[in-house]
Amino acid sequence: MNLMTPAAPVMSERRVMWLGALLVALGPVSMALYTPAMPEIVQAFGTTESAVKLTLSLYFAGFALAQLVCGPLSDGFGRRPITIAFVLIYMSASLVALFSPNVEVLIAARFVQGVGAAVGVSMSRAIVRDLFTNERSARIMNMIGMILAIGPAFSPVIGGITMELFGWHAIFILMVAFGVGIVLAAVFLMRETVTRDLSRIRPKAIARSYATLLASPYFMFTSLMMAGTVGALYAQATLLSFILIDRVGLTATHFGLSMLMQSGFYFLGTVAVRLTISRIGAFRLVPIGLCFVAAGGIALFILLRLFEPSFLTVMGPIGCYAFGIAFVTPAMTTASLAPFPHMAGAAASLSGFMQMGAGLLGSMAAVLIGEPVLALATVVPAMGTIAILSWFAWRRLPDPPRAVVLPPPPEMPI
């Protein structure tokens, strides 16, 4: 597959930054809009907390599994048509969720929603890798993170207010509108960044790409760092509404406002990275971020075991954790994709799968633990520990490998 030359990118840094932020926000915004409504949905359907938590867990499952498909498909068909196709899937599932007659249909719709939303993470990262590399790529990833922080920051507020004014069904109307906006952006603003090459979507070619990635310690450890940090945010989403609304006593609107602490600290972290990345370098910022991740995880582990949960004992450590993540993601996202320019879609997809898969495993572990406060105090610190251990292992590896180019697949018989 021939990539468009990075010397003359078909889209400017600014356009890639805004498109990337819009795409990558699809998954987190859909999750953040929904979480304030979870306790209300329990009452609306006369069901259990576990059943409603399953709507979020299966959203993660659909998101994670589809990651393995949409990236390789975009390597073959192109980034633009795959983006449009998957967002249309997301919008269709949102309409089904809007008219769900029972929790079983809602669970199925949320799974398909996750499938459609999966395209955002892999496409945004693959497009950046198609056009930019090294510190330039890390700088764009950081700017995408800054913009991304705004959407999930206000989505719980918007979701909470919308639910209280119009009911939980209206949240899915917002999701459909967001999908329409992304489709319009893909049609009118996105330019194709790869040459169509259907040989890349043959099963053997996809399997060969994933085998190469899984065999690369460099890729695996960078992706595990991302899984242990970003994945923790996904895992805790299944718990926070039940803790802050049911245990602490916040309303849905106040819960939405409380989530500004997480997104606000993440945004502050991206600003700090923006101010220091040119002087220190993206990769030297990673251990600084992991120190904040460790501090947040330790605080959750101790405070929620010693004291009754409160806004500060829950959201203070989570804000610290999120602040640290902002230092980790630009360098590690760039590092995980850099050696694999000819399978950037597959690399972005597998890395995204590991992040969402970590979120899914974390949420499943939380369900097994049962008690939400104990689960939060256990799962998030454990995931932070995995990220830190992965960083130490990654540091011991030799210099980054040169770009890995797969041999061309054999010609199909006529």
C-alpha positions as CSV (number, residue, x, y, z in Angstrom):
1,M,0.0,0.0,0.0
2,N,1.4,3.4,-1.0
3,L,1.0,6.1,1.6
4,M,0.5,9.7,0.7
5,T,3.9,11.4,1.0
6,P,4.3,13.1,4.4
7,A,6.4,15.8,2.7
8,A,3.2,17.2,1.1
9,P,0.3,16.2,3.4
10,V,-3.1,16.3,1.9
11,M,-4.4,18.0,5.0
12,S,-2.9,20.6,7.2
13,E,-1.9,20.0,10.8
14,R,-4.8,22.1,12.0
15,R,-7.4,20.2,9.9
16,V,-6.0,16.9,11.0
17,M,-6.1,18.1,14.6
18,W,-9.7,19.1,14.5
19,L,-10.9,16.1,12.5
20,G,-8.9,13.8,14.8
21,A,-10.4,15.3,17.9
22,L,-14.0,15.0,16.5
23,L,-13.4,11.4,15.6
24,V,-11.7,10.3,18.8
25,A,-14.4,12.1,20.9
26,L,-17.2,9.9,19.5
27,G,-16.6,7.0,21.9
28,P,-15.9,9.0,25.1
29,V,-18.7,11.5,24.4
30,S,-21.2,8.7,23.8
31,M,-20.2,7.1,27.1
32,A,-20.2,10.4,29.1
33,L,-23.6,11.5,27.8
34,Y,-25.1,8.1,28.9
35,T,-23.6,7.6,32.3
36,P,-25.8,10.1,34.2
37,A,-28.9,8.3,33.0
38,M,-27.9,4.8,34.2
39,P,-29.6,5.0,37.6
40,E,-32.7,6.4,36.0
41,I,-32.8,3.6,33.4
42,V,-32.7,1.1,36.2
43,Q,-36.0,2.6,37.4
44,A,-37.5,3.1,34.0
45,F,-37.2,-0.5,33.0
46,G,-37.7,-1.9,36.4
47,T,-34.5,-3.8,36.1
48,T,-31.3,-4.2,38.1
49,E,-28.1,-2.2,38.4
50,S,-26.2,-5.2,37.0
51,A,-28.3,-5.2,33.8
52,V,-27.8,-1.5,33.2
53,K,-24.1,-1.8,33.9
54,L,-24.2,-4.5,31.1
55,T,-25.3,-1.8,28.6
56,L,-22.0,-0.1,29.2
57,S,-19.9,-3.2,29.4
58,L,-21.2,-4.5,26.1
59,Y,-20.7,-1.0,24.6
60,F,-17.0,-1.5,25.5
61,A,-17.1,-5.0,24.0
62,G,-18.5,-3.8,20.7
63,F,-16.0,-0.9,20.7
64,A,-13.1,-3.2,21.4
65,L,-14.0,-6.0,18.9
66,A,-14.8,-3.6,16.1
67,Q,-11.4,-2.0,16.6
68,L,-9.9,-5.2,15.1
69,V,-11.9,-4.8,12.0
70,C,-12.2,-1.1,11.1
71,G,-8.5,-0.4,11.1
72,P,-7.5,-3.1,8.6
73,L,-10.6,-2.3,6.5
74,S,-9.4,1.3,6.3
75,D,-5.9,0.1,5.2
76,G,-7.6,-1.5,2.2
77,F,-10.7,0.6,1.4
78,G,-9.4,4.0,2.7
79,R,-9.9,6.0,5.8
80,R,-12.8,8.1,4.5
81,P,-15.3,5.5,3.4
82,I,-14.8,3.3,6.4
83,T,-15.3,6.3,8.7
84,I,-18.6,7.2,7.1
85,A,-19.8,3.5,7.1
86,F,-19.1,2.9,10.8
87,V,-20.6,6.2,11.9
88,L,-23.8,5.3,10.0
89,I,-23.8,2.1,12.0
90,Y,-23.5,4.1,15.2
91,M,-26.3,6.4,14.2
92,S,-28.6,3.5,13.4
93,A,-27.9,1.9,16.7
94,S,-28.6,5.2,18.5
95,L,-32.1,5.3,16.9
96,V,-32.8,1.7,18.1
97,A,-31.6,2.6,21.6
98,L,-33.9,5.7,21.5
99,F,-37.0,3.5,20.9
100,S,-35.9,0.5,23.1
101,P,-39.0,-1.2,24.6
102,N,-36.9,-3.0,27.2
103,V,-33.5,-3.3,28.7
104,E,-32.6,-6.3,26.5
105,V,-33.0,-4.3,23.3
106,L,-31.1,-1.4,24.9
107,I,-28.2,-3.8,25.7
108,A,-28.1,-5.0,22.1
109,A,-28.3,-1.4,20.7
110,R,-25.5,-0.3,23.0
111,F,-23.3,-3.1,21.7
112,V,-23.9,-2.1,18.1
113,Q,-23.3,1.5,19.1
114,G,-19.9,0.5,20.4
115,V,-19.2,-1.2,17.1
116,G,-19.9,2.0,15.2
117,A,-18.1,4.3,17.6
118,A,-14.9,2.2,17.4
119,V,-13.9,3.9,14.1
120,G,-13.1,7.2,15.8
121,V,-10.0,6.1,17.8
122,S,-8.4,4.0,15.1
123,M,-9.1,6.5,12.2
124,S,-7.9,9.6,14.1
125,R,-4.6,7.9,15.0
126,A,-4.1,6.3,11.6
127,I,-4.6,9.5,9.8
128,V,-2.0,11.3,12.0
129,R,0.4,8.4,11.3
130,D,-0.2,8.6,7.6
131,L,0.8,12.2,7.4
132,F,3.1,13.0,10.4
133,T,5.8,11.4,12.5
134,N,7.9,11.8,15.6
135,E,7.6,15.0,17.7
136,R,5.3,16.5,15.1
137,S,2.9,13.6,15.5
138,A,3.2,13.8,19.3
139,R,2.4,17.5,19.1
140,I,-0.8,16.9,17.1
141,M,-1.8,14.1,19.4
142,N,-1.4,16.5,22.3
143,M,-3.6,19.1,20.6
144,I,-6.2,16.4,19.8
145,G,-6.1,15.6,23.6
146,M,-6.7,19.2,24.5
147,I,-9.7,19.5,22.3
148,L,-10.9,16.0,23.3
149,A,-11.0,17.0,26.9
150,I,-13.7,19.6,26.3
151,G,-16.2,17.2,24.8
152,P,-16.2,14.6,27.6
153,A,-15.9,17.4,30.2
154,F,-19.3,18.9,29.3
155,S,-21.0,15.8,28.0
156,P,-22.1,14.5,31.5
157,V,-23.4,18.0,32.3
158,I,-25.3,18.1,29.0
159,G,-26.5,14.5,29.5
160,G,-27.7,15.2,33.1
161,I,-29.5,18.4,32.2
162,T,-31.1,16.7,29.1
163,M,-32.3,13.8,31.1
164,E,-33.8,15.9,33.8
165,L,-35.6,18.1,31.3
166,F,-36.6,15.7,28.6
167,G,-36.0,12.2,30.0
168,W,-33.3,9.7,29.3
169,H,-34.5,9.0,25.7
170,A,-33.4,12.4,24.6
171,I,-29.8,11.5,25.3
172,F,-29.8,9.3,22.2
173,I,-31.1,12.1,20.1
174,L,-28.0,14.0,21.0
175,M,-25.9,11.0,19.9
176,V,-27.6,10.9,16.5
177,A,-27.0,14.6,16.0
178,F,-23.3,14.1,16.9
179,G,-23.1,11.3,14.3
180,V,-24.6,13.5,11.7
181,G,-21.9,16.1,12.4
182,I,-19.1,13.6,12.0
183,V,-20.5,12.3,8.7
184,L,-20.7,15.8,7.3
185,A,-17.1,16.5,8.4
186,A,-16.0,13.3,6.7
187,V,-17.8,14.1,3.5
188,F,-16.7,17.8,3.2
189,L,-13.5,18.1,5.2
190,M,-11.7,14.8,5.3
191,R,-9.2,13.9,2.5
192,E,-8.1,10.4,1.8
193,T,-4.6,9.6,3.2
194,V,-4.0,6.1,1.8
195,T,-4.3,4.6,-1.6
196,R,-7.0,1.9,-2.0
197,D,-5.3,-1.5,-1.8
198,L,-7.8,-4.4,-1.3
199,S,-4.9,-6.9,-0.9
200,R,-4.5,-5.5,2.6
201,I,-8.0,-6.8,3.7
202,R,-7.4,-10.4,2.7
203,P,-7.6,-12.6,5.8
204,K,-4.0,-13.8,5.5
205,A,-2.8,-10.2,5.2
206,I,-4.7,-9.1,8.2
207,A,-3.5,-12.1,10.2
208,R,0.1,-11.3,9.2
209,S,-0.2,-7.7,10.3
210,Y,-1.6,-8.6,13.7
211,A,1.0,-11.4,14.1
212,T,3.8,-8.8,13.4
213,L,2.3,-6.4,16.0
214,L,1.7,-9.0,18.7
215,A,5.3,-10.3,18.3
216,S,6.7,-6.8,18.8
217,P,7.7,-6.0,22.4
218,Y,8.0,-2.4,21.5
219,F,4.4,-2.3,20.3
220,M,3.0,-4.4,23.1
221,F,4.6,-2.5,26.0
222,T,3.6,0.9,24.6
223,S,0.0,-0.3,24.1
224,L,-0.1,-1.8,27.6
225,M,0.9,1.6,29.0
226,M,-2.1,3.1,27.2
227,A,-4.3,0.2,28.2
228,G,-3.5,0.7,31.9
229,T,-4.0,4.5,31.8
230,V,-6.8,5.3,29.3
231,G,-8.4,1.9,29.9
232,A,-8.9,2.8,33.6
233,L,-11.0,5.7,32.6
234,Y,-13.3,3.4,30.7
235,A,-13.5,0.9,33.5
236,Q,-14.4,3.5,36.2
237,A,-17.2,4.8,34.0
238,T,-19.3,1.8,35.0
239,L,-18.9,2.7,38.7
240,L,-18.9,6.5,39.2
241,S,-22.6,7.2,38.6
242,F,-23.6,4.6,41.2
243,I,-21.1,5.8,43.7
244,L,-21.6,9.6,43.3
245,I,-25.4,9.5,42.8
246,D,-26.5,6.5,45.0
247,R,-23.8,6.7,47.7
248,V,-22.7,10.3,47.8
249,G,-26.2,11.7,47.0
250,L,-25.5,13.8,43.9
251,T,-28.3,14.6,41.4
252,A,-27.8,13.6,37.7
253,T,-26.9,17.2,36.9
254,H,-24.5,17.5,39.8
255,F,-23.0,14.2,38.8
256,G,-22.4,15.7,35.3
257,L,-20.8,18.8,36.9
258,S,-18.6,16.6,39.1
259,M,-17.1,14.9,36.0
260,L,-15.7,18.2,35.0
261,M,-13.0,17.5,37.6
262,Q,-11.8,14.5,35.7
263,S,-11.9,16.2,32.3
264,G,-10.7,19.5,33.7
265,F,-7.6,17.9,35.2
266,Y,-6.9,16.1,31.9
267,F,-7.3,19.3,30.0
268,L,-4.8,21.0,32.4
269,G,-2.4,18.2,31.8
270,T,-2.6,18.6,28.0
271,V,-1.9,22.4,28.5
272,A,1.1,21.6,30.7
273,V,2.3,19.2,28.0
274,R,1.8,21.8,25.3
275,L,3.9,24.3,27.2
276,T,6.8,21.9,27.9
277,I,6.9,19.4,25.0
278,S,9.2,21.5,22.8
279,R,11.7,22.0,25.6
280,I,11.6,18.6,27.3
281,G,10.4,16.3,24.6
282,A,7.3,14.1,24.5
283,F,9.0,10.9,25.7
284,R,10.7,12.5,28.8
285,L,7.2,13.6,29.9
286,V,6.0,10.1,30.2
287,P,7.5,9.2,33.6
288,I,6.2,12.5,35.0
289,G,2.7,11.5,34.0
290,L,3.1,8.0,35.5
291,C,4.0,9.6,38.8
292,F,0.6,11.3,38.8
293,V,-1.1,8.1,37.8
294,A,0.6,6.3,40.7
295,A,-0.4,9.1,43.1
296,G,-4.0,8.9,42.0
297,G,-4.2,5.2,42.2
298,I,-2.6,5.0,45.7
299,A,-5.0,7.7,46.9
300,L,-8.0,5.8,45.7
301,F,-6.7,2.5,47.2
302,I,-6.2,4.1,50.7
303,L,-8.9,6.8,51.0
304,L,-11.8,4.7,49.9
305,R,-10.8,2.0,52.3
306,L,-10.5,4.3,55.3
307,F,-13.3,6.8,54.7
308,E,-16.9,6.9,53.4
309,P,-16.9,8.0,49.8
310,S,-17.3,11.7,49.2
311,F,-16.9,14.0,46.2
312,L,-13.3,14.8,47.1
313,T,-12.1,11.3,48.1
314,V,-13.5,10.0,44.8
315,M,-12.9,12.7,42.2
316,G,-9.7,14.1,43.7
317,P,-7.6,11.0,43.0
318,I,-9.4,10.4,39.7
319,G,-8.5,14.0,38.7
320,C,-4.8,13.3,39.6
321,Y,-4.9,10.1,37.5
322,A,-6.4,11.9,34.5
323,F,-3.8,14.7,34.8
324,G,-1.1,12.1,34.5
325,I,-2.7,10.4,31.5
326,A,-2.3,13.6,29.5
327,F,1.5,13.3,29.8
328,V,1.5,9.7,28.7
329,T,-0.7,9.5,25.6
330,P,1.1,11.8,23.0
331,A,4.4,9.9,23.2
332,M,3.0,6.5,23.6
333,T,0.5,6.8,20.9
334,T,3.2,8.0,18.5
335,A,5.6,5.2,19.6
336,S,3.1,2.4,19.2
337,L,2.4,3.4,15.5
338,A,5.8,4.8,14.4
339,P,7.4,1.5,13.3
340,F,4.4,0.4,11.3
341,P,3.6,2.9,8.5
342,H,2.3,0.3,6.1
343,M,-0.2,-1.1,8.6
344,A,-1.1,2.0,10.5
345,G,-4.8,1.2,10.6
346,A,-4.1,-2.3,12.0
347,A,-1.7,-0.9,14.6
348,A,-4.1,1.8,15.7
349,S,-6.9,-0.7,15.8
350,L,-5.0,-3.2,17.9
351,S,-3.8,-0.5,20.3
352,G,-7.3,0.8,20.6
353,F,-8.6,-2.8,21.1
354,M,-6.2,-3.2,24.0
355,Q,-7.4,0.0,25.7
356,M,-11.0,-0.8,25.3
357,G,-10.4,-4.4,26.2
358,A,-8.7,-3.3,29.4
359,G,-11.7,-1.1,30.1
360,L,-14.0,-4.1,29.6
361,L,-11.9,-6.4,31.7
362,G,-11.8,-3.7,34.4
363,S,-15.6,-3.3,34.4
364,M,-16.1,-7.1,34.5
365,A,-13.7,-7.2,37.5
366,A,-15.8,-4.5,39.1
367,V,-19.0,-6.5,38.6
368,L,-17.3,-9.5,40.2
369,I,-16.2,-7.5,43.2
370,G,-19.8,-6.3,43.5
371,E,-19.5,-3.3,45.9
372,P,-18.8,-0.2,43.7
373,V,-16.6,1.7,46.1
374,L,-14.4,-1.3,46.8
375,A,-14.3,-2.1,43.1
376,L,-13.1,1.5,42.2
377,A,-10.5,1.3,45.0
378,T,-9.1,-1.9,43.6
379,V,-9.5,-1.9,39.8
380,V,-8.1,1.6,38.9
381,P,-4.9,1.2,41.1
382,A,-4.3,-2.2,39.6
383,M,-4.5,-0.9,36.0
384,G,-2.2,2.0,36.9
385,T,0.3,-0.6,38.2
386,I,0.2,-2.5,34.9
387,A,0.9,0.8,33.0
388,I,3.9,1.6,35.3
389,L,5.4,-1.9,35.0
390,S,5.0,-1.8,31.3
391,W,6.9,1.5,31.2
392,F,9.8,-0.1,33.1
393,A,9.8,-3.1,30.7
394,W,9.7,-0.7,27.6
395,R,12.6,1.3,28.9
396,R,14.8,-1.9,28.9
397,L,14.2,-2.5,25.2
398,P,16.8,-1.5,22.6
399,D,16.3,1.5,20.3
400,P,13.0,1.7,18.5
401,P,12.8,-0.6,15.5
402,R,12.9,0.8,12.0
403,A,9.7,0.9,10.0
404,V,8.4,-2.7,9.6
405,V,7.2,-3.3,6.0
406,L,5.3,-6.5,5.3
407,P,6.2,-8.5,2.2
408,P,3.5,-8.1,-0.5
409,P,0.8,-10.8,-0.4
410,P,0.9,-13.5,-3.1
411,E,-1.2,-12.8,-6.2
412,M,-4.7,-14.2,-6.2
413,P,-5.1,-17.0,-8.8
414,I,-7.1,-15.9,-11.8
